[in-house]
Amino acid sequence: MISDGVEDEEKWLAAGIAGLQQNAFYMHRALDSNNLRDALKYSAQMLSELRTSKLSPHKYYELYMRAFDELRKLEMFFKEEARRGCSIIDLYELVQHAGNILPRLYLLCTVGSVYIKSKEAPAKDVLKDLVEMSRGIQNPVRGLFLRSYLSQVSRDKLPDIGSEYEGDADTVKDAVEFVLQNFTEMNKLWVRMQHQGPAREKEKREKERSELRDLVGKNLHVLSQIEGVDLELYKDTVLPRVLEQVVNCKDELAQFYLMDCIIQVFPDEYHLQTLDILLGACPQLQPSVDIKTVLSQLMERLSNYAASSTEVLPEFLQVEAFSKLSNAIGKVIEAQVDMPIIGVVTLYSSLLKFTLHVHPDRLDYADQVLGSFVKKLSGKGKIEDSRATKQVVALLSAPLEKYNDIVTALKLSNYPRVLGFLDSGTNKVMATVIIQSIMKNTTHVLTAEKVEALFELIKGLIEDLDGTPDDEVDEEDFKEEQNSVARLIQMFSNDDSEEMFKIICTVKKHILTGGPKRLPFTVPPLVFSSLKLVRKLQAQDENPFGDEASTTPKKLFQLLTQIIEALLNVPAPELALRLYLQCAEAANDCDLEPVAYEFFTQAYILYEEEISDSKAQVTAIHLIIGTLQRMHVFGVENRDTLTHKATGYSAKLLKKPDQCRAVYACSHLFWVDDQENMKDGERVLICLKRALRIANAAQQMSNATRGSTGSVALFVEILNKYLYFLEKGNPQITVDSVQSLIELITTELHSDSTSPEPATDAFFASTLRYIQFQKQKGGAVGERYESIKV
């Protein structure tokens, strides 16, 4: 049925074009023979094709454009006739004898154009006559195209200032009156289109109306091009008359389009000086009009105008643009009680962007916008519309993008209140945006008060909002979020130790409420921030115990103990052990032996009670040995206790190779280069001999289970330890013991029961080359190697 209608329309259009072309042919023949009467006759018949009501606006436009091209040629003929002496007044009278009104008016407009150009009558009189007579066509489509033609032929002949058609005083007002009158009548015709035809075709008619809107809007463009329309005339006449028509038509499509046209075609400075009038019309528009887009575009244009030159900024203050826009938005929201939440958010988002561009130094204005937004949404709970939440994120991101400084945004008291309207997921998005802004601009948050305010803003990442369980969150997203919080903690700093201690306490308070899943991410950066402060205090050479009120390393170590203990609830014993060892090393640097011993004690307890995985045990024991080896604060008794424990743990590891490596690593606990009181060659030798026994036992076990003696790598590793201590001057390590170990390894490598291992062969060969190199090098070290045979 629809396809039949389209086919019929194509037939009607084809018939119309054929009729038009046929009459145009005869009209051209009459023009060529200078037969005026026949030319008028056939041109009227040609234009009669435009009387059809069977075509849609789109098809009618095709027909109209063909007629328009022919009328251009006719106009040229009329100009030639006038030059040859034909009276334009007589011609103007003559065309009015055309039988039908539509062809008559098209011809009248065409002759009228030549009439004005001849200057035989004032332009204003001819234009007034034409615009009045055009009321004879009341069919919406035919009337719109006729008046569009009138606008087209007259636009370069308006009695404007500086124009060749300029007449007496008030001539510009006549030009404006003509365009306004034509605009008013065209708008009425355009609006009337919605009532033509059955109700079921309303959607189709609205689409057709949308296609014709530019015919109406061109009038406003013509108005904006009239040189004589200064601010005063625009303010007193043009804008009030246009807005009167916009408001009174009570049509959603027309109101939205025409408001948009006003904003786009007239100068920004005019908008600024007539804000009262323009904004006053907004609450009077139909509730269904998309006013948020209209006002957003207005504010965007004004923002760009303000950015174009600093010289125009005083104008904004003079007209109180911010307060007028703010009041207008409030009135629009009150008038449109059914406005969706997305509309409210968009309006305030645009107002905030306008404020930040025009008044960047007025934080109170920005806070006022956020406060008004909170007031409008109070009592409505969380925002559920996803498009609205995106706009809220844009609203809250605007101050961050403008100031590039979260500290400035923290001064906005209503900022966290706006965040309160976001759901848990969007809260996290906004918190991530805030952290990214801080990282991008390397903003350092300097006071505990600001840290407190910042954590209030990013609490979506710090704790579970609305009771959202952890298992509902994507694991990768969760890790990324918590890593961003960890990076953020590193941005908190203050040169004043007391203030930095307050910052650390504030961070601790917030991260400990985040639940066990977050602690492995957030505790380490806090621990290292605290240790950084410890080392700073230690470098100041003050009394490390201080007085009760001041921040001291001891007070910080007490705090660190509480922070690390929180990891035991996760549980994360391996991480806690690492942090205890880091704290022990810091206590060592501060010469706080009891504190360092306590941290080691906690690390040992974790190792014994919580770490059961064999791989984790191997890693942990090497960390313990490495840290303990660097400690210088311990007295003999404490060091012996800790060393004895470490060697005991090493010997009890599950796998023999792991045992062997841990035991020979313990040898370093008894020989520290730069400390004479920590060089016990005998105990070094005991460790290395025990490592050899374990390596031998590992070979025997391998032979019993696999039929081969297994790897010789452990012996090569122990040989390297022997060489290390030989170089360091350990008297217990003799050349004979090194020589016998080399011979043992050589024998094992050539044994049939040993599995071939290229890596071990290369390692041993490299070790022998090193011995040879040291022998050739000579000197004190070379002497120790001299007797070794390789």
Salt bridges, closest charged atoms under 4 A:
GLU10 OE2 - LYS59 NZ 2.71
GLU70 OE1 - HIS28 NE2 2.73
GLU70 OE2 - LYS73 NZ 3.81
GLU75 OE1 - ARG72 NH2 2.76
GLU80 OE2 - ARG83 NH2 2.48
GLU81 OE2 - ARG84 NH2 2.30
GLU132 OE1 - ARG135 NH1 3.63
ASP156 OD1 - LYS157 NZ 2.93
GLU164 OE1 - LYS119 NZ 3.26
ASP174 OD2 - LYS124 NZ 3.74
GLU177 OE1 - ARG241 NH1 3.02
GLU185 OE2 - ARG135 NE 3.38
GLU206 OE2 - ARG209 NH1 3.29
ASP251 OD2 - ARG209 NH2 2.59
ASP268 OD1 - ARG301 NE 2.73
ASP276 OD2 - LYS324 NZ 3.41
ASP290 OD1 - LYS292 NZ 2.91
GLU334 OE2 - LYS376 NZ 3.76
ASP364 OD2 - ARG362 NH2 2.80
ASP385 OD2 - ARG387 NH2 3.80
GLU452 OE1 - LYS509 NZ 2.81
GLU452 OE2 - HIS510 NE2 2.93
GLU456 OE2 - LYS459 NZ 3.04
ASP464 OD1 - ARG518 NH2 2.82
GLU475 OE1 - LYS517 NZ 3.53
GLU480 OE2 - ARG487 NH2 3.33
GLU481 OE1 - LYS428 NZ 3.99
GLU585 OE2 - ARG630 NE 2.99
ASP589 OD2 - ARG535 NH2 3.43
GLU608 OE2 - LYS645 NZ 3.15
ASP640 OD1 - ARG683 NH1 3.66
ASP673 OD2 - LYS728 NZ 3.16
GLU676 OE2 - LYS679 NZ 3.19
GLU717 OE1 - ARG661 NE 2.95
